[in-house]
Amino acid sequence: MNALHQKQILVLMVAILMVLAVGCANKATIKGDTVRTDYTRYTIKTPKAPAWKRIDVKDCDVGYFHKRYAAVISINSTCEEYQDATPETLTRHLLFGLQDRKVHSQETISIAGREGVITDVSGSLDGVPSRMKMLVVNRSYCTYDITLVAPPETFAKAAKTFDALVASFNVISSK
C-alpha cells in the first residue's frame, strides 16, 4: 500500500466517522449475533473475523472495519426520536455531508416485518470518492439503519457483507 493510498484511507475513515456520527444514537452490548440497547434487541449476522474487525463508532450500536477494503459498516437503532419520519426522509438525513451525490438505486423491501428502503449512492466525503449502501427501516417506535461506506474500487466486495447483514436482520423486541 503506497503513501497516497494510505492517506486516502485515513481521510475516508475520518469522513466516514463524521457521517456515521450524524445517524447514531446509543451504545449497545453484543452477544453472539444479538445486539441489545436500552430500547431494543435485534439480531444480525456478524461479519467474519479477522477481515472485519469490530470498532467503536461514537454513539452507534456497533461498527465493523475492513482494512483491505477501507470499508466501514455501522448498525444503529434510534427509538422514539424519529418515529414519524419515513425511511426515505431518514435516508436523506444519513446522506448529509455526501457531496456530488449520484443515486445508483433505491428500492423498498420487506424486512423484519416492515417496509424498509435500501439506497446505493456514490459521491465524495471531504473530497474523497466514496460509495454508500444503506438500509433504513422503522419498526415499533424504533428506526434501524445499516450503513456501508467504502471506496468505489472495493465497494462491490464489501457490499456482499452488507447484503448478508441486511438479509439476517431481525428485531426481537423493542420498548
C-alpha positions in Angstrom: 0.0 0.0 0.0 1.6 3.3 -1.1 1.6 6.5 0.9 -1.1 8.2 -1.3 -3.4 5.2 -0.8 -2.8 5.2 3.0 -3.6 9.0 3.1 -6.8 8.5 1.1 -7.9 5.7 3.5 -7.2 7.9 6.5 -9.2 10.8 5.1 -12.0 8.5 4.1 -12.1 7.0 7.6 -12.3 10.4 9.3 -15.1 11.4 6.8 -17.0 8.1 7.4 -16.9 8.5 11.2 -18.2 12.1 10.8 -21.1 11.0 8.6 -21.9 8.0 10.8 -22.0 10.1 13.9 -25.0 12.0 12.4 -27.1 8.9 12.3 -26.0 7.1 15.5 -27.6 7.5 18.9 -26.7 4.9 21.5 -24.3 2.2 22.7 -25.2 -1.4 22.7 -24.0 -4.7 24.0 -23.4 -7.6 21.6 -23.5 -11.3 22.5 -23.1 -13.6 19.5 -25.3 -12.2 16.8 -27.7 -10.4 19.2 -27.4 -6.6 19.8 -29.1 -5.1 22.8 -29.7 -1.5 23.7 -31.8 0.1 26.4 -34.7 0.2 24.0 -34.4 -2.7 21.6 -32.9 -6.1 20.9 -32.2 -7.4 17.4 -30.1 -9.9 15.5 -27.6 -9.5 12.7 -25.1 -11.9 11.0 -21.7 -10.8 12.5 -19.2 -10.2 9.7 -16.4 -12.7 9.5 -13.3 -12.0 11.5 -10.4 -11.4 11.1 -11.1 -9.5 7.9 -13.9 -7.4 9.5 -12.9 -6.1 12.9 -15.3 -4.7 15.4 -14.8 -1.0 16.1 -16.4 1.6 18.3 -18.2 4.2 16.3 -19.2 7.0 18.6 -22.8 6.6 19.7 -23.6 3.8 17.3 -24.8 0.3 18.3 -22.0 -1.5 16.5 -19.4 -0.9 13.8 -17.1 -3.0 11.7 -14.0 -2.1 9.7 -12.3 -4.0 6.8 -8.7 -2.7 6.4 -8.0 -4.1 2.9 -11.4 -2.7 1.6 -11.1 0.5 3.6 -14.7 0.0 4.4 -16.9 0.6 7.4 -20.3 -1.0 8.2 -22.3 0.6 11.1 -25.5 -0.7 12.6 -27.7 1.6 14.7 -31.1 1.9 16.3 -32.8 5.1 17.5 -36.1 4.7 19.4 -38.9 7.2 19.6 -36.9 10.2 18.3 -37.8 9.7 14.5 -40.9 7.6 14.7 -43.0 9.8 12.4 -40.3 10.1 9.7 -40.4 7.9 6.6 -37.4 5.7 5.7 -36.9 7.9 2.6 -36.6 11.1 4.8 -34.3 9.4 7.2 -32.1 8.1 4.3 -31.7 11.7 3.1 -30.7 12.7 6.7 -28.0 10.0 6.6 -26.6 11.4 3.3 -25.8 14.9 4.8 -22.2 15.6 4.1 -22.1 13.4 0.9 -21.3 15.8 -2.0 -21.9 15.2 -5.7 -24.4 12.5 -5.0 -25.4 10.0 -7.6 -28.1 7.5 -6.6 -27.5 4.2 -8.3 -30.6 2.5 -6.9 -33.3 2.9 -4.3 -35.8 0.2 -3.5 -38.4 -0.6 -1.0 -38.1 -4.0 0.6 -39.8 -6.0 3.2 -37.6 -6.6 6.2 -38.2 -7.5 9.9 -41.9 -7.4 9.2 -41.9 -3.8 7.8 -41.1 -1.9 4.7 -37.5 -0.6 4.5 -35.6 1.4 2.0 -32.2 0.3 0.6 -30.2 3.0 -1.2 -27.0 2.7 -3.2 -25.3 6.1 -3.7 -21.9 7.5 -4.6 -20.3 10.9 -4.0 -17.4 12.3 -2.1 -16.7 12.7 1.6 -14.3 15.6 2.2 -13.2 15.3 -1.4 -12.6 11.5 -1.3 -14.7 9.4 -3.7 -17.0 7.1 -1.7 -19.8 4.8 -2.3 -22.5 4.0 0.3 -25.3 1.5 0.7 -27.8 1.8 3.4 -30.9 0.2 4.8 -33.4 2.3 6.8 -36.4 0.7 8.4 -38.9 1.8 11.1 -40.4 -0.8 13.5 -42.2 -0.5 16.8 -41.1 3.1 17.6 -37.6 2.4 16.5 -35.6 3.3 13.4 -32.8 1.0 12.4 -30.1 1.8 9.9 -27.3 -0.4 8.5 -24.8 1.6 6.5 -21.8 0.6 4.4 -19.2 3.2 3.3 -16.3 2.2 1.0 -14.1 3.5 -1.8 -15.7 2.8 -5.2 -12.9 0.3 -6.0 -13.7 -2.1 -3.1 -17.4 -1.3 -2.7 -18.7 -4.4 -4.6 -16.7 -6.8 -2.4 -17.7 -5.0 0.9 -21.3 -4.9 -0.3 -21.5 -8.7 -0.1 -21.1 -8.5 3.7 -23.6 -5.6 3.9 -26.1 -7.7 2.0 -25.7 -10.7 4.3 -26.1 -8.4 7.3 -29.3 -6.9 5.9 -30.7 -10.4 5.0 -30.1 -11.6 8.6 -31.5 -8.5 10.3 -34.4 -9.3 12.7 -36.0 -7.3 15.5 -36.5 -9.5 18.6 -38.1 -6.8 20.8 -38.4 -3.1 21.4 -39.9 -1.0 24.3 
